[in-house]
Amino acid sequence: MAGINAIITRAFDLFFAPFAHASPWLGLAAVSLLSGIVLLVVFRYTSNQRAIRGTKDRIIAHLLEVVLYRDELRVVLRAQVGVIRDSLRYLAHALVPLACMALPVGTLLVQVDLRYGRRPLRLGEQGVVAVKLRADRGTLDSVALLVPHGVELQTPGLRIPVAREVDWRIAATLPGSYDLRVAAEGTAVTKRLVVGSGRACTSAERVSGGLAQQFLHPAEPPLPYRGVVQSIRISYPASSLSLFRWRIHWIWPWLILSTAFGYALRGPLRVQV
């Protein structure tokens, strides 16, 4: 899983590289276009296109019946029943392609959130590094955070026994990508910290655990499964998009743009949706 995550993350790094210092709307528009194309292709090859086309034609025919024979109560009721029946059939035809879309859509959302959900720390800006230990391994007193040149450790570790967690406040003095080193019980693991003014892949948490956790946090290799440290988290500032006077989360424009691109391209790609 770690190898697959590394390949996917690298591919998205290359995709977003041209937009690192451009308006975030450009990168979001590009990934929305990619989303629309990918989802249309998946839908086309995992659905019964002929059955969907026939079902849509029958729904339109029933609606025309309602309009043309609106004075015939029996015909109108029969047509309405037909609309409901064929609408349920249409939904049934869409279940398989929707299930097939779950994995690519989930992967895309996780990767986009790595770049648009949070932003890197800026110079002089403070952040919190939180290290969580496993419930049955290690002691909080053994945990230490070692920072490289370019990162300043501003507070000693705050130990929270109930949460099995140690927190430090840090600040960046130089831009770049750094490896923070966490030592515990004679072993050491690292967590990447990104500092700068551009847009970059900012993984807030490095975790150990099963496939689900690795899927949700794919930017860095998982921590040792049987190690002392369960997770390392950095409190990156939340990021949002500017739309006139409003600040909005990236998911809403992505949803609208990808739907619009998909609707516009369904004809050229010959997809019945």
Wavefront OBJ file of the C-alpha trace (Angstrom):
o trace
v 0.000 0.000 0.000
v 2.825 2.428 0.827
v 4.364 1.930 -2.616
v 1.039 2.551 -4.372
v 0.474 5.677 -2.274
v 3.939 6.968 -3.175
v 3.290 6.524 -6.908
v -0.132 8.200 -6.745
v 1.142 11.090 -4.626
v 4.074 11.636 -6.984
v 1.727 11.669 -9.990
v -0.437 14.332 -8.333
v 2.694 16.313 -7.381
v 3.629 16.451 -11.067
v 0.069 17.373 -12.046
v -0.124 20.271 -9.587
v 3.477 21.481 -10.050
v 2.619 24.072 -12.768
v 0.013 25.621 -10.439
v 2.163 25.856 -7.289
v 2.513 29.657 -7.461
v -0.560 30.443 -9.584
v -4.085 31.218 -8.479
v -5.548 28.212 -6.631
v -8.546 28.424 -8.944
v -6.400 27.368 -11.915
v -5.245 24.167 -10.250
v -8.734 23.440 -8.986
v -10.220 23.985 -12.457
v -7.619 21.634 -13.949
v -8.282 18.862 -11.441
v -12.044 19.362 -11.863
v -11.663 18.868 -15.621
v -9.594 15.738 -14.979
v -12.252 14.516 -12.533
v -15.042 15.014 -15.039
v -13.194 13.078 -17.738
v -12.144 10.213 -15.461
v -15.615 9.779 -13.982
v -17.261 9.829 -17.400
v -14.876 7.158 -18.685
v -15.447 4.990 -15.595
v -19.208 5.425 -15.920
v -19.172 4.537 -19.616
v -17.255 1.286 -19.257
v -18.900 0.048 -16.058
v -22.539 0.760 -16.929
v -25.064 -0.712 -19.346
v -25.201 2.236 -21.726
v -27.932 0.736 -23.921
v -30.205 0.060 -20.944
v -29.644 3.550 -19.560
v -30.468 5.123 -22.901
v -33.664 3.052 -23.198
v -34.717 3.904 -19.644
v -34.202 7.623 -20.221
v -36.235 7.453 -23.434
v -39.107 5.775 -21.589
v -39.044 8.426 -18.847
v -39.230 11.180 -21.469
v -42.098 9.342 -23.174
v -44.041 9.115 -19.906
v -43.500 12.827 -19.257
v -44.818 13.631 -22.717
v -47.868 11.508 -21.940
v -48.548 13.637 -18.886
v -48.346 16.807 -20.983
v -50.312 15.594 -24.013
v -53.051 13.724 -22.125
v -53.345 15.939 -19.064
v -57.151 15.787 -19.286
v -57.138 11.968 -19.166
v -56.738 11.109 -15.482
v -56.173 7.400 -16.071
v -53.449 8.033 -18.672
v -51.746 10.644 -16.472
v -51.692 8.318 -13.436
v -50.338 5.449 -15.520
v -47.651 7.725 -16.946
v -46.646 8.916 -13.462
v -46.339 5.323 -12.267
v -44.173 4.652 -15.323
v -41.944 7.622 -14.483
v -41.415 6.343 -10.942
v -40.790 2.768 -12.099
v -38.272 3.768 -14.782
v -36.570 6.239 -12.453
v -35.935 3.384 -10.023
v -34.590 1.297 -12.899
v -32.277 4.137 -13.854
v -30.961 4.317 -10.292
v -30.408 0.550 -10.344
v -28.389 0.850 -13.571
v -26.244 3.552 -11.905
v -25.372 1.530 -8.782
v -22.528 -0.484 -10.320
v -20.722 2.493 -11.922
v -21.182 4.544 -8.743
v -19.593 1.737 -6.724
v -16.717 1.585 -9.213
v -16.249 5.343 -8.881
v -15.846 5.205 -5.096
v -12.146 4.311 -5.109
v -10.951 6.807 -7.771
v -13.114 9.586 -6.311
v -11.887 8.866 -2.784
v -8.261 8.846 -3.951
v -8.735 12.116 -5.799
v -10.420 13.823 -2.847
v -7.651 12.782 -0.464
v -4.937 13.993 -2.848
v -6.634 17.321 -3.553
v -7.187 17.915 0.161
v -3.452 17.457 0.740
v -2.895 20.543 -1.424
v -6.035 22.631 -0.893
v -7.264 21.663 2.570
v -4.243 23.130 4.376
v -1.351 25.402 3.514
v 2.333 25.288 4.563
v 3.524 27.242 7.570
v 4.772 30.705 6.700
v 7.985 32.220 8.012
v 7.615 33.055 11.674
v 4.236 31.355 11.904
v 3.707 28.999 14.817
v 2.459 25.450 14.666
v 1.975 22.538 17.055
v 3.565 19.121 16.693
v 1.601 16.411 18.507
v 3.077 12.940 19.047
v 0.719 10.189 20.184
v 2.040 6.953 21.680
v 0.378 3.560 21.644
v -1.645 2.737 24.718
v 0.527 -0.215 25.721
v 4.004 0.966 24.662
v 6.530 3.510 25.866
v 6.392 6.344 28.375
v 5.765 10.013 27.689
v 8.992 10.977 29.468
v 11.022 9.127 26.834
v 9.666 11.206 23.928
v 11.800 14.006 22.474
v 11.458 16.209 19.395
v 14.595 17.139 17.450
v 14.290 19.961 14.906
v 16.753 20.848 12.106
v 18.225 24.251 11.290
v 15.444 26.432 9.927
v 12.909 25.311 12.533
v 12.728 26.711 16.060
v 11.456 24.717 19.033
v 9.606 27.297 21.136
v 8.271 25.273 24.069
v 9.211 22.143 25.974
v 7.012 19.127 25.469
v 3.572 19.350 27.045
v 2.712 15.855 28.238
v -0.952 14.805 28.298
v -1.147 11.402 30.028
v -4.869 10.855 29.370
v -4.359 11.180 25.613
v -0.912 9.505 25.619
v 0.308 12.601 23.743
v 3.180 15.084 23.847
v 2.845 18.520 22.181
v 5.441 21.118 21.189
v 5.077 24.569 19.666
v 7.402 25.260 16.744
v 8.059 28.132 14.351
v 9.843 28.216 11.007
v 12.705 30.628 10.326
v 13.613 29.489 6.795
v 11.480 28.227 3.897
v 11.852 24.631 2.779
v 10.892 21.063 3.539
v 12.208 19.607 6.797
v 12.241 16.272 8.575
v 11.300 16.591 12.231
v 12.787 13.741 14.251
v 10.857 12.110 17.087
v 12.802 9.892 19.479
v 11.029 7.507 21.845
v 12.257 4.472 23.779
v 15.499 4.254 21.829
v 13.869 4.424 18.390
v 13.377 7.391 16.060
v 10.856 8.303 13.351
v 10.411 11.430 11.254
v 7.617 13.726 10.088
v 7.881 16.111 7.156
v 7.269 19.816 7.734
v 6.646 22.166 4.785
v 7.372 25.893 5.104
v 6.784 28.498 2.412
v 4.380 30.871 0.725
v 3.386 28.685 -2.228
v 1.012 25.753 -2.486
v 2.491 22.352 -1.651
v 1.534 18.888 -0.493
v 1.000 19.361 3.237
v 0.376 16.094 5.035
v -0.938 16.995 8.474
v -0.466 13.541 9.959
v 1.786 10.530 9.632
v 0.147 7.410 11.006
v 0.589 3.729 11.538
v -2.203 1.257 11.100
v -4.250 -0.534 8.510
v -5.205 0.168 4.931
v -7.865 2.732 5.826
v -5.422 4.947 7.709
v -2.831 4.659 4.954
v -5.485 5.539 2.375
v -6.464 8.698 4.284
v -2.846 9.760 4.899
v -0.927 8.720 1.775
v 1.751 11.426 1.505
v 4.285 9.738 3.814
v 5.145 6.088 4.496
v 3.297 4.644 7.500
v 4.983 4.534 10.872
v 6.197 1.104 12.036
v 3.106 -0.951 12.793
v 4.442 -2.274 16.101
v 6.430 0.828 16.999
v 6.042 3.066 20.038
v 4.691 6.080 18.129
v 1.117 5.782 16.848
v 0.886 9.105 15.032
v 2.630 12.455 14.487
v 0.452 15.453 13.673
v 1.310 19.015 12.616
v -1.295 21.763 12.964
v -1.078 23.309 9.512
v -3.419 26.303 9.022
v -6.627 25.552 7.157
v -6.791 26.826 3.597
v -9.755 28.201 1.647
v -10.547 29.809 -1.682
v -11.473 33.441 -2.132
v -14.688 34.131 -4.056
v -15.466 37.853 -4.070
v -15.910 38.629 -0.359
v -16.367 35.031 0.768
v -13.968 32.299 1.796
v -15.112 28.830 0.739
v -13.830 25.294 1.130
v -12.395 23.768 -2.046
v -14.882 20.886 -2.104
v -17.784 23.065 -3.274
v -16.195 24.610 -6.374
v -14.668 21.215 -7.213
v -18.090 19.593 -7.033
v -19.702 22.281 -9.208
v -16.874 22.484 -11.753
v -16.397 18.734 -12.141
v -20.162 18.288 -12.606
v -20.230 21.072 -15.196
v -17.257 19.627 -17.089
v -18.785 16.159 -16.986
v -22.109 17.445 -18.291
v -20.395 19.379 -21.097
v -18.188 16.450 -22.143
v -20.748 13.666 -22.000
v -21.652 14.283 -25.660
v -18.103 14.331 -27.113
v -17.209 11.250 -25.037
v -20.487 9.532 -26.002
v -21.540 8.702 -22.460
v -25.154 8.197 -21.377
v -25.596 9.436 -17.818
l 1 2 3 4 5 6 7 8 9 10 11 12 13 14 15 16 17 18 19 20 21 22 23 24 25 26 27 28 29 30 31 32 33 34 35 36 37 38 39 40 41 42 43 44 45 46 47 48 49 50 51 52 53 54 55 56 57 58 59 60 61 62 63 64 65 66 67 68 69 70 71 72 73 74 75 76 77 78 79 80 81 82 83 84 85 86 87 88 89 90 91 92 93 94 95 96 97 98 99 100 101 102 103 104 105 106 107 108 109 110 111 112 113 114 115 116 117 118 119 120 121 122 123 124 125 126 127 128 129 130 131 132 133 134 135 136 137 138 139 140 141 142 143 144 145 146 147 148 149 150 151 152 153 154 155 156 157 158 159 160 161 162 163 164 165 166 167 168 169 170 171 172 173 174 175 176 177 178 179 180 181 182 183 184 185 186 187 188 189 190 191 192 193 194 195 196 197 198 199 200 201 202 203 204 205 206 207 208 209 210 211 212 213 214 215 216 217 218 219 220 221 222 223 224 225 226 227 228 229 230 231 232 233 234 235 236 237 238 239 240 241 242 243 244 245 246 247 248 249 250 251 252 253 254 255 256 257 258 259 260 261 262 263 264 265 266 267 268 269 270 271 272 273
